[in-house]
């Protein structure tokens, strides 16, 4: 009887030991899996300003919708060149060397820097106006290489119509943009064609850096009836300077993004920068899940909504018609 009891105790002890060993092994496997589950991606933002910041916020939201979060399975290696082209090149190389599995470029210069740094890692463009013209892809429907993404195409014809509605007596429009940004040059060419077709005289004012904005706007203000600014990182980063100088001559500024209307522009046919970011994040998740950038079409954003600044209009002595107010998705008082 005693022997049976001892045998039973031994069997129970061995069973407990086996179960404990299995539990610890499973725990170690889980810990090992969790520690290696995170995918690492690199993000390069060209400069700090509200529009690009919104795109980055949207990217993280889009990634989350696609099943990737920094709390569970994603690590983001984020860098900001702060508008310095030499830093774009340096940071692009760092992001490649840091072991990232995929790269995202926010704005054309950032995407171009990454493209110059690698032809192997997948690259997702965030808000690039003309991917083909910027030599990032060969075809929008069939990119053909390691790059795809989202393209923001400003609805310039709608902007020209809005200018005509708000400032019907305007004859000459000054276009303010950076001479160093390919995306801006493309938008300017499209705007100029649409504006001249509508009967306007268009004067181009290109600046090499934000330091030239104040003097350029001051000179241009005496020659134009209104300003137009494309989606331009240099102008956006110092937009308060543009507004301050233009307000002295009561020259209205028509912009291409909502935050610049909030910052002193009179109106815009704008694309949601946050939504652009969300689309970029979703596409990133798709590529991480195995899609090939070479045959993933570039997504085009070109459906704009009207945003107007009633407060600025009043300060400039401009009356916004009921038609303009009614078509606006947002009226800033």
N, C-alpha and C positions, 0 to 999 in steps of 0.2 A: 504493500500500500504506500509506504514511504517512498519507494523507488518511483512509483507512478507519479506521486506528487512532485518529486524532484524533476522527473522527465517533463511534466507539464510546465513547471516553472521555467525550465530551460527553453522549452519551445516558445513560451510567451516572451521571454527575454530576447530570444533570437528574432522573433517576429517584430518586436518593437525596434530593434536595432536595424533590421532591414527597411522597415517603413521610414525610420529617421534618415537612413542613408539615402533612400529614394527621394525624400523631401528635400534634403540638402542639395542633392545633385540637380533636382529640378529647379531649385532656387538659384543655384549657380548658373544654370543654363539660361534662366530668365534674365538674370542680371547681365550675363554676357550678351544676350540678344539685345536688351535695352541699351547697353552701352555702345553697340555698333549699329543700331537702327537709324540714327540720325544721318540724313543726307546733308552735305555741306554745299551751299551755293554762295557765289560772290555777287555783290551788287555794287556798281559804280554809278554814283550820281554826279552830274557835271558841276552843279553849283547849288547853294542853298537859296531857295526862295519858295514862296507859298505853293506855286503850281507844281514844281517838282517834288516838294515835300508831300503834297496830296497824292501824287502818283505813287510814291513809295508806300504811303499808308494803304492805298488801294491794292498795291502788289501783295502786301502781307495779308490783306483780307481775301484776295483772290486765291492765294496759296492755301489759306485756311479752308475756303470753299472746296478746293481741290484735294483736301485731306492732309495738308502739310502745315504743322504748327511748331513754333520754336519750343513749346513746352513738351512736345512728344517726339517728333521725328525729323526736325529740321534745325539746321544751324546756319545763320546768315552772317557772312563775312562782308560787312558794309564799309564802304569808303566814299569820301566826298572830295572831289578835286578843287572845290571852291573856285571854279572858273579858270584855273591855271592849267593851260594846255600841257605844260611839261609834267605836271602832276598826273594828268590823265594818262600819259604814257607810262610813268613810273608805277602808278597804282594798278594799271591794267596788267603789267607784268607781275606785280605782287599777287594779284588775285589769281593769276594762272599758276604761279609757283606755290600758292598756299594750299594746294590740294583740293580746290573746289571742283565739284562735278558738273556744274553749270554756272553760267555767268549772265547777269542782267545789266544792260546799259540804259540808264535813265537820261534821255536827251541824245541827240545825234552825235555830238563830240565824244560822249562817253561810249556809245555803241561803236563808233569808229575806232576808238582807242583799244577796245577789247578785240575788235576784229583784226587789228594790226598785231595783237599780242598772241593770238592763237587761231589756227584753222581746224583744230581738232575738238575742243570743248564746245558743247552747244551754247549758243549766245541768243538771248531773247532781247529784242529791242523794246524799250518802253518809250512811246511817244516820239517817233521819228517821222518827220513830215514826208520825206521822199527817200525811201530806202534804196530804190534803184539809182537815183541821182547821186546818193551819198556812197554808192559803190558797196552797199552792204548785202544786197541780194541781186540776183540777175533777173528775177521775175516775181511779181507779187503772188501769183497763184502757185508757182513752183520755184521757191527760193533757190534750190539747187546746191546749197552748201551747208554750213554748220549754223546758219543764222536764220531766224524768223522772228516774229513779234507783232507789235501793234503800231499802226501808223495813224497819226492825227493829221487830218487834212482840213485846214480851216475853210469854212464855207464862205469864200471871199465875195462871191456874187451877192449873197444875202447881206453881207456887211455893207457893200456898196449901196444896196437898196435902203438899208437902215440909215446910212449917212444922208441919203437924199431925203428921207422922211423927217429926220431930226434937224438937219441944217440945209433946207431947200435952196438957200441963196449961196451956198458954198460953190466955188468954182475951181479952187486949187487945193489939192490934198498933199500934205507932206508925209512921206513914209519914213519912219525912223527905225533903223535896224543895225545889227552888227555885221560888219564886213567879214568877220571870221567864222560865221555860222552858215553852213550850206543850207540848212533847213530854212533859215530866214530869207536867203536869196531866192529860193524857190517860191516861197509865199509872196514875196514882193513882186516877182515877175507875174504871178497869177493875179494878184490884186491890181497891179498896174494895167494889165490887159483888160480886166473887167471894168475898172474905173474909167479908162480911156474910151472904152466902148460905150459907156454911159455918158460921155461928154466931159469928163473931168480932165484937168491938167494935173499930172502927178509929178512931184519933185521928190527925188530920192535923197535921203540923208543917212549915209552909212558912217558908223563910228567904229574905230578899232578897239576901243575900250570904254568902260563906263565913265572914265575920267573926262571924256570928250562930250558927254551928253549935255551938260549945262550950257556950254558955249554953242553947241550945235543947235539946240532947241531955241536959244535966244536969237540966233541969226535967222533961223527958219521961221520963227513966229511972225516976222514982219513980211513974209512972202507967201504964207499959206493961210487958208481959211479953217483948216482942220488938220489934225494929225491922225495917222493910222499906224498902229504898232502890231506886227505879226507876233506869233509865239516865238519870242526871242529871249534867250537867257540873260544876255548882257543888259538889255533894256529893262527886263523884269527885275533884275537884281538891284537896279538903281532907279526904279520907277518914281519914287517920291521926288527925286530931283527933277525928272521930266515934268511932273505935275506942277511942282513949285514954280518952275520957269514959265511953263505954258500958261498958267493961271494969271500971270502978270499982264499978258496981252489978251486974256479971256479967249484963248484958242482951245476949242474942245478936242479931247483925245478919244478916238475910237480904238478899242483894244481887241484882243482875241481870246482873252481868258477872264473868268469871272473875278478873280481876286484883284486884277488890275482895275476893274470897274469899281470895286469896293475901295481901291486905293486912290481913286481920283479920276479915273476915266469916266466919260459920260455914258458910254454904252458899248455893247459887244454882242456879236453872235458867237456864243462860246460853246466849247466842248467841255464836258465834265472831266477834269483832270483825275479825279478820284476814280471815276468809272473806267478811264483809260488804264489806270493802275490795276483795277480789279481784273480787267480783261488780260492784262499782261501777266498777272499772278496766275490766273486760270490756265493760260497757255503754258506757263512755266511748269505747272503741275502736270499738264498733259505730256510735256516732253520728259519730265522726270519719270512718268509712268511708262515710258518706252516709245513715244511717238518720235519720228525722225524730222528734224528741222528742215531738211532738204525738200520734203514733200508736204510740209505743213503750211498752208497759205497764210500770208500776212493778213491780219485783220485790220480793216479800214474803219476809222471813226470819222464821219463827215457830216453827221446830222446835228446841227447846232440849235441852241435855244437862245432867245433874246434876254439879255440882262441890261437894265438901265439904272442910272443913278440920278434920282430926282433931285437930291440935295445939290449935286454938282451942277445940274442943269439950271437950277434957280440961281446959284452963285454966278453962273456965266450969263444969265439973262436970257436963257433959252427955255421956251415953253414946249413941253412934251405933249403931243396930241393924245387924245383918247385912244386912237388906233395903235399908237406905239405902246402906250401903257397896257392896253388889253392884250397885245400879242406877247408881252414880256412874261417870262416864267418867273422872274424875280425883279422887284422894284426896290431899290435901296433908297430909303427916305433920309 
